[in-house]
């Protein structure tokens, strides 16, 4: 009933995930409930993700023919898949925002093109911020290490995303590492280059400022949408 209520609400739901890694068994009524939940989610346009399902249960549910149902043995793999879906949504928003910045030759001349292989660290947690990046191709992740030494991913960034702008503008310490998830090509602008642009080419600096504001507004809107979906 809770799932039906959320799917019937005005707030859209992209993915429904069920983690069954701790389940010791499923009775007949459980099979029916799972199948009904899948039907509700798929009919509402959502994808249904199973994690930690035993092969025997997967076979018994007989849902493999449904292209909107996905199976993962490891819950972490399921979460990564869901994050990728959200990343694609973020890329769309970031791409829409980036249309406000026309990267003509004059604007691009302010930046340096940098390529990096997957696994390369482009920014390090704790270092003073000195540059911002615009991703032209590939994915970056923000990875934070807490006081106990535990490392976790804060979020991912896709094509069109602006990364590191707060540190570049304030000069404050980075709150996370920025790591290339894939081979990437980015446009890099240092704080010194930004200050020179403000002095010598205020028209171009204004375009950059506008892009930063639009990008921040899009992130706030995306976060608000995510909170609405979570609290609905």
HUDA-V475431 format. One line per field, one symbol per residue. ss: DSSP state (h for helix, s for strand, l for the rest). A space follows every 10 residues. Layout:
BEGIN
ss: ???
END
This chain:
BEGIN
ss: lhhhhhhhll llllsssssl lllllllhhh hhhhhhhhhh hhhlllssss slllhhhhhh hlllllllss ssllhhhhhh hhhhhhhhhh hhhhhhhhll llllhhhhll lsssssllll sssllllsll ssssssslls ssssslllll ssssssslll lsslhhhhhh llslllssss lllsssssss hhhhhhhhhh lhhhhhhhhh hhhhhhhhhh hhhhhhhhhh hl
END
